[in-house]
Amino acid sequence: MKQHDAMYIGGSWRPAEGSGTIEVENPADGQVIATVPAGSAEDVDAAVRAARAALPGWAATPPEERADRLAALRDQLMARTDEIAATVTAELGAPPKLSRVVHAGLPVAVCGSYAELARTTAFEERIGNSTVLLEPVGVVGAITPWNYPLHQVVAKVAPALAAGCTVVLKPAEDTPLVARLFAECVDAVGIPAGVFNLVTGLGPVAGRALAEHDGVDLLSFTGSTAVGRTLGALAGGAVKRVALELGGKSANVILPGADLAKAVKVGVANVMANSGQTCSAWTRMLVHTDQYDEAVERAAAAASAYVPGERIGPLVNARQRDRVRGYIEQGIAEGARLVVGGPEAPTPVGYYVHPTVFADVTPEMTLAQEEIFGPVLSVLRYEDEDDAVRIANGTVYGLAGAVWAGDDAEAVAFARRLDTGQVDINGGRFNPLAPFGGYKHSGVGRELGAHGLAEYLQTKSLQF
């Protein structure tokens, strides 16, 4: 077991102010693999002061130089792919292939995209008799989740650095180890002291201190809608900007004429990826009543192939496992038909949950309304397109979704009627340059690409 006793503040590793620690578990077997410091409000204050002191110099650094640093950071992340993947597998439980391709690979692409955007973005333009400047917002407080622990770090830190902001990062307490690796990469490429700072700690202590700190100009948070509301209120009290990427209950709508076999197979894979711990997962499959029974049969067969411990990993901790199993039990109690899976523990050790498919789910059921954050798929029937739109839009969320149809034009026409931030058309590939974020209770603001960079910029106009 590794015992870490320092945090990265002001360009060096320094001991925490307090003596509290956080135990990091391997969710595949429940064993403690490391400890990290439980940062205090004093640690957050030290990090914010370091970021504040570094801000003028970094903001004045030419965008091309900031781009060079980000490109070097990308290369450093790429060079440590194996170590990053192994770390994510150990602290999150993701299967090794998923850790390498997604958890380690995607952050490299995102970091590289912001190196390019730092070079190509017009930070100054002439409009009539005005010169319009895009300037950094200032000090960014970034609070990241455990489900994609490095991707979410890079999706916040890279655009902030590209914009000329400085950052204090508070990673999730369940997965702080890969954030420490990221800090080592930052240190290795010579980003100036104080531009990036890492404070490990608990949300109610370190996270709250970051949200309330007067020295933070923007709070960027990814996590549950409930916590997002609290942090948004705290930030609003200090009149600081917020960017919130929150929960989802995304619909996978299969229209008549679509390739049903492909739509169901891809839809099940989307739900089971990362053990269902994905905010944008298509956890509601909407199928026309004429094809409903076939779709349920196909979904059950596809889900049965995800064997716990092989194709699908554990949930992140015992609390999350029990929460998901509770939702499965509630679904049964409310009258949904359990087709595959169930609440029973699949293995004697580890925080695993059976891949689960429910049929005969109605729109008002808890299964169809609340974010479960586990490998649980609900299959709902609809009568016509208007009915499908009503069901798809009938939750408080609006983060993502999918539409399958006989041709792209038909799917796009339907997608335009959905109240959600991102829709995949007939299996369209994930695009790390496209804006990601939600409508309604799924959040405020966007991440990735040019729209993600814009979150960290503010506008000034000079008239002459």
C-alpha positions in Angstrom: 0.0 0.0 0.0 1.3 3.4 -1.0 1.0 6.2 1.6 1.1 9.7 0.0 1.4 12.6 2.4 1.8 15.6 0.1 -0.2 17.7 -2.3 1.0 19.7 -5.3 0.8 23.4 -4.5 2.9 26.3 -5.9 5.0 24.1 -8.1 6.1 21.6 -5.4 4.9 18.7 -3.3 4.1 19.9 0.2 2.6 18.2 3.3 -1.0 18.8 4.1 -1.9 21.2 6.9 -3.9 18.5 8.8 -3.2 14.8 9.5 -6.4 13.3 8.0 -6.1 10.7 5.3 -8.3 9.2 2.6 -8.1 5.4 1.9 -8.2 4.4 -1.7 -9.8 1.1 -2.4 -9.5 -1.3 -5.3 -13.2 -2.0 -6.0 -12.5 -5.3 -7.6 -11.6 -6.8 -4.2 -12.2 -4.1 -1.6 -8.6 -3.9 -0.6 -7.0 -0.5 0.4 -4.2 0.2 -2.1 -3.2 3.7 -1.1 -3.8 6.7 1.2 -3.8 10.4 0.2 -4.0 13.5 2.4 -7.5 14.8 3.3 -7.0 18.4 2.4 -8.4 21.1 4.6 -9.7 24.6 4.0 -6.2 25.8 4.8 -4.8 23.7 2.1 -7.3 25.0 -0.4 -6.5 28.6 0.6 -2.7 27.9 0.1 -3.5 26.5 -3.4 -5.7 29.4 -4.4 -3.1 31.9 -3.2 -0.5 30.1 -5.3 -2.8 30.2 -8.3 -3.6 33.8 -7.7 0.1 34.8 -7.6 0.8 32.8 -10.8 -2.1 34.3 -12.7 -0.6 37.6 -14.1 2.4 35.8 -15.5 0.5 32.9 -17.1 -2.2 35.2 -18.5 0.5 37.3 -20.1 2.2 34.3 -21.6 1.7 34.3 -25.4 -0.9 31.7 -26.5 1.7 30.0 -28.7 3.9 29.3 -25.6 0.9 28.0 -23.7 0.2 25.7 -26.7 3.8 24.4 -26.5 3.3 23.5 -22.8 0.1 21.7 -23.5 1.6 19.8 -26.4 4.4 18.7 -24.1 1.8 17.7 -21.5 0.0 15.7 -24.1 3.3 13.9 -25.0 4.0 13.2 -21.3 0.5 11.7 -20.8 1.1 9.5 -23.9 4.5 8.4 -22.6 2.9 7.2 -19.3 -0.1 5.5 -20.9 0.6 2.1 -19.3 1.0 3.6 -15.9 -2.1 5.7 -16.2 -4.2 2.7 -17.4 -2.9 0.5 -14.6 -3.7 3.2 -12.0 -7.3 3.7 -13.3 -7.9 -0.1 -13.3 -6.6 -0.3 -9.7 -8.7 2.6 -8.3 -11.8 2.5 -10.5 -11.9 -1.1 -11.4 -12.2 -0.5 -15.2 -11.1 -3.5 -17.3 -7.6 -3.0 -18.6 -8.6 -2.6 -22.3 -11.1 0.2 -21.4 -8.5 1.8 -19.1 -6.0 1.9 -21.9 -8.2 3.0 -24.8 -10.6 5.4 -23.1 -9.3 6.4 -19.7 -5.7 6.9 -20.8 -6.2 7.5 -24.6 -9.0 10.0 -24.6 -7.2 12.6 -22.3 -4.3 12.5 -24.7 -6.5 13.5 -27.6 -8.3 16.2 -25.6 -5.1 17.7 -24.3 -3.7 17.8 -27.9 -6.9 19.5 -29.1 -6.4 22.4 -26.7 -2.8 22.8 -27.7 -4.1 23.3 -31.2 -6.9 25.6 -30.1 -4.5 27.8 -28.2 -2.6 28.3 -31.4 -5.6 28.9 -33.7 -8.1 30.8 -31.5 -8.4 34.5 -32.3 -8.0 36.1 -28.9 -8.4 39.5 -30.5 -10.6 40.8 -33.3 -11.6 44.1 -34.7 -15.4 44.9 -34.8 -16.2 48.3 -36.2 -14.4 50.8 -34.1 -13.8 48.3 -31.3 -11.0 45.8 -30.6 -12.6 42.9 -28.8 -10.3 40.9 -26.5 -10.8 37.4 -25.1 -9.1 37.2 -21.7 -8.8 34.5 -19.1 -11.5 34.4 -16.4 -8.9 34.1 -13.7 -8.4 31.4 -11.1 -10.4 28.2 -11.8 -11.6 25.8 -9.1 -12.0 22.4 -10.8 -13.9 19.6 -9.0 -13.8 16.3 -10.9 -15.7 13.0 -10.6 -14.5 9.4 -10.2 -16.1 7.8 -13.2 -13.7 9.2 -15.8 -11.0 10.4 -13.5 -8.3 11.6 -15.9 -10.6 12.6 -18.8 -12.5 15.0 -16.6 -9.4 16.5 -15.2 -8.0 17.1 -18.7 -11.3 18.4 -20.0 -11.2 21.1 -17.4 -7.5 21.8 -16.8 -6.4 21.9 -20.5 -8.9 24.5 -21.7 -8.3 26.6 -18.6 -4.5 26.6 -19.2 -5.0 27.3 -22.9 -7.1 30.3 -22.0 -4.5 31.7 -19.6 -6.2 30.7 -16.4 -4.6 29.1 -13.4 -6.2 26.1 -11.7 -6.8 24.5 -8.3 -8.0 20.9 -8.8 -9.9 18.8 -6.3 -10.3 15.3 -7.7 -12.8 12.8 -6.4 -11.8 11.1 -3.2 -12.4 7.6 -4.7 -9.9 8.1 -7.6 -7.2 10.6 -6.6 -4.2 8.5 -7.7 -4.4 9.3 -11.4 -4.8 13.0 -10.6 -1.5 12.7 -8.8 0.0 11.2 -11.9 -1.4 14.1 -13.9 0.3 16.6 -11.4 3.6 14.8 -12.0 3.2 15.2 -15.7 2.5 18.9 -15.3 5.6 19.3 -13.2 7.7 17.4 -15.7 6.9 19.7 -18.6 7.8 22.9 -16.7 4.5 24.6 -16.4 5.3 27.6 -14.1 4.8 27.2 -10.4 1.3 27.9 -9.2 -0.4 27.6 -12.6 -1.7 24.2 -11.6 -2.3 23.0 -8.1 -3.7 19.8 -6.7 -5.5 19.4 -3.4 -6.9 16.0 -2.5 -9.8 15.9 0.0 -13.4 15.3 0.7 -16.2 17.2 -1.0 -17.8 18.7 2.1 -14.5 20.1 3.3 -12.1 20.8 0.4 -14.8 21.0 -2.3 -16.9 23.4 -0.3 -13.9 25.6 0.6 -13.0 25.8 -3.1 -16.6 26.8 -4.0 -16.7 29.5 -1.4 -13.2 30.9 -1.7 -13.2 34.6 -2.7 -10.0 34.0 -4.7 -11.7 31.6 -7.2 -13.2 33.3 -10.2 -14.9 30.3 -11.9 -16.0 26.9 -10.4 -16.1 24.0 -12.8 -17.8 20.9 -11.4 -18.8 17.5 -12.8 -20.9 15.2 -10.7 -24.4 14.7 -9.5 -27.2 17.2 -10.0 -27.8 17.3 -6.2 -24.2 18.3 -5.4 -24.2 20.7 -8.4 -27.1 22.6 -7.0 -25.3 23.0 -3.7 -22.1 24.1 -5.3 -23.9 26.4 -7.7 -25.6 28.1 -4.8 -22.3 28.6 -2.9 -20.6 30.0 -6.0 -23.6 32.2 -6.7 -23.3 33.7 -3.3 -19.8 34.8 -4.1 -20.9 36.0 -7.6 -18.5 33.7 -9.3 -19.1 31.9 -12.6 -20.0 28.3 -12.7 -19.8 25.5 -15.2 -21.8 22.4 -14.2 -21.8 19.0 -16.0 -24.4 17.0 -14.1 -26.6 14.0 -14.4 -28.4 12.3 -17.3 -31.2 9.9 -18.2 -30.5 9.7 -21.9 -32.9 8.1 -24.4 -31.9 5.8 -27.2 -34.8 6.1 -29.6 -35.1 3.4 -32.3 -37.5 4.4 -35.0 -39.2 2.0 -37.4 -37.0 1.2 -40.4 -33.8 1.4 -38.3 -31.3 -1.5 -38.2 -32.8 -2.9 -35.0 -30.1 -5.5 -34.4 -27.4 -2.9 -34.6 -29.3 -0.3 -32.6 -29.9 -2.7 -29.7 -26.4 -4.1 -29.7 -24.8 -0.7 -29.7 -27.3 0.6 -27.2 -26.6 -2.1 -24.7 -22.8 -1.6 -25.1 -23.3 2.1 -24.4 -25.1 1.3 -21.1 -22.6 -1.3 -20.0 -19.5 0.7 -20.8 -17.6 1.7 -17.6 -19.9 -0.5 -15.6 -22.8 1.9 -16.4 -21.0 4.7 -14.6 -21.4 7.2 -17.4 -23.6 10.3 -17.1 -24.4 10.3 -20.8 -25.3 6.6 -21.0 -28.4 5.7 -23.0 -30.2 4.1 -20.1 -33.7 4.3 -21.6 -34.2 2.4 -24.8 -37.4 3.5 -26.6 -38.8 1.0 -29.2 -42.0 1.1 -31.3 -44.6 -1.2 -30.0 -44.5 -3.4 -33.2 -40.8 -4.2 -32.6 -40.8 -4.1 -28.8 -40.7 -7.8 -28.0 -37.9 -8.5 -30.5 -35.9 -5.6 -29.0 -36.3 -6.9 -25.5 -35.1 -10.3 -26.5 -32.1 -8.9 -28.3 -31.2 -6.6 -25.4 -31.3 -9.5 -23.0 -29.0 -11.6 -25.1 -26.5 -8.7 -25.6 -26.5 -7.8 -21.8 -25.9 -11.5 -20.9 -22.6 -11.4 -22.7 -21.2 -8.9 -20.2 -19.7 -11.2 -17.5 -18.8 -9.4 -14.2 -15.1 -9.5 -13.7 -14.4 -10.1 -17.4 -16.2 -7.7 -19.8 -17.6 -5.5 -17.1 -15.9 -4.2 -14.0 -17.1 -3.5 -10.5 -18.8 -0.3 -9.4 -16.5 2.2 -7.7 -17.4 1.5 -4.1 -19.7 -0.4 -1.8 -22.0 2.6 -1.4 -22.5 2.9 -5.2 -23.0 -0.9 -5.5 -25.7 -0.8 -2.9 -27.4 2.2 -4.4 -27.6 0.5 -7.8 -28.9 -2.7 -6.3 -31.5 -0.7 -4.4 -32.7 0.8 -7.7 -33.0 -2.7 -9.2 -35.1 -3.8 -6.2 -37.3 -0.7 -6.5 -37.8 -1.4 -10.2 -39.1 -4.9 -9.4 -41.3 -3.5 -6.6 -42.9 -0.9 -9.0 -43.9 -3.6 -11.5 -41.2 -3.5 -14.2 -40.3 -6.9 -15.7 -36.8 -8.2 -14.9 -35.5 -9.8 -18.0 -31.8 -10.3 -17.2 -29.7 -9.6 -14.1 -31.1 -8.7 -10.7 -30.0 -7.4 -7.3 -28.2 -10.5 -6.1 -24.4 -10.1 -5.8 -22.6 -11.9 -8.7 -19.4 -12.5 -6.8 -18.3 -13.0 -3.2 -15.8 -10.1 -3.4 -15.7 -6.8 -5.2 -18.4 -4.3 -5.8 -20.0 -5.9 -8.8 -23.6 -5.7 -10.0 -25.2 -8.0 -12.6 -25.8 -6.3 -16.0 -29.6 -5.8 -15.8 -32.3 -5.3 -18.3 -35.9 -4.3 -17.5 -38.9 -4.5 -19.8 -42.4 -3.1 -19.4 -41.0 0.1 -17.9 -43.4 3.0 -18.0 -42.3 6.6 -18.2 -43.3 7.5 -14.7 -41.4 4.7 -13.0 -38.3 5.5 -11.0 -36.2 3.4 -13.4 -37.2 5.8 -16.2 -36.8 9.0 -14.2 -33.8 8.9 -12.0 -30.1 8.5 -12.8 -29.0 5.0 -11.6 -25.3 5.1 -12.6 -24.9 1.4 -13.0 -25.3 -1.3 -15.7 -29.1 -1.1 -15.8 -31.2 -0.7 -19.0 -34.9 0.1 -19.1 -36.8 -0.7 -22.3 -39.8 1.4 -23.0 -42.4 1.2 -25.7 -43.9 4.0 -27.7 -46.9 4.2 -30.1 -45.7 6.9 -32.6 -43.1 9.6 -33.0 -44.9 12.2 -31.0 -45.2 9.7 -28.2 -41.5 8.9 -28.4 -40.6 12.6 -28.2 -42.9 13.0 -25.2 -41.2 10.1 -23.4 -37.7 11.0 -24.4 -38.2 14.6 -23.1 -40.1 13.5 -20.1 -37.4 13.8 -17.4 -35.6 16.6 -15.7 -32.4 15.7 -17.5 -31.1 16.5 -21.0 -27.5 15.5 -21.4 -27.3 13.1 -24.4 -29.1 10.6 -26.4 -29.3 8.6 -29.6 -31.6 8.2 -32.6 -31.7 5.3 -35.1 -33.7 5.5 -38.3 -33.7 4.2 -41.9 -31.6 7.2 -43.0 -29.7 10.0 -41.4 -32.2 12.7 -42.5 -35.1 11.1 -40.7 -33.0 10.6 -37.5 -31.8 14.2 -37.6 -35.3 15.5 -38.0 -36.3 13.6 -34.9 -33.2 14.6 -33.0 -34.1 18.3 -33.5 -37.1 17.7 -31.3 -35.1 16.4 -28.4 -34.3 18.6 -25.4 -30.8 17.4 -24.9 -27.3 18.6 -25.5 -25.8 15.9 -27.6 -27.4 13.2 -29.9 -25.7 10.4 -31.8 -27.2 9.7 -35.2 -27.3 6.1 -36.3 -24.2 5.2 -34.2 -22.2 8.4 -34.9 -18.8 8.3 -33.3 -17.8 10.4 -30.2 -16.2 13.6 -31.3 -13.8 15.2 -28.7 -14.0 18.5 -30.5 -17.8 18.7 -30.3 -19.4 20.6 -27.3 -20.5 18.3 -24.5 -23.1 19.5 -21.9 -26.7 19.4 -21.1 -30.1 21.0 -21.0 -32.3 21.4 -18.0 -30.9 19.8 -14.8 -28.0 18.2 -16.7 -25.9 21.3 -16.3 -24.7 24.8 -17.3 -22.1 25.4 -19.9 -20.1 23.1 -22.3 -16.9 21.1 -22.3 -14.6 20.1 -25.1 -13.5 21.9 -28.2 -13.9 25.6 -28.9 -17.0 25.8 -26.8 -15.2 24.3 -23.9 -12.4 26.9 -24.2 -15.0 29.7 -24.2 -16.1 28.7 -20.7 -12.7 30.0 -19.4 -12.7 33.3 -21.3 -14.2 36.7 -20.7 -14.7 39.5 -23.2 -13.4 43.0 -23.1 -14.0 45.7 -25.8 -11.8 48.7 -26.5 -13.4 51.5 -28.6 -11.2 53.8 -30.6 
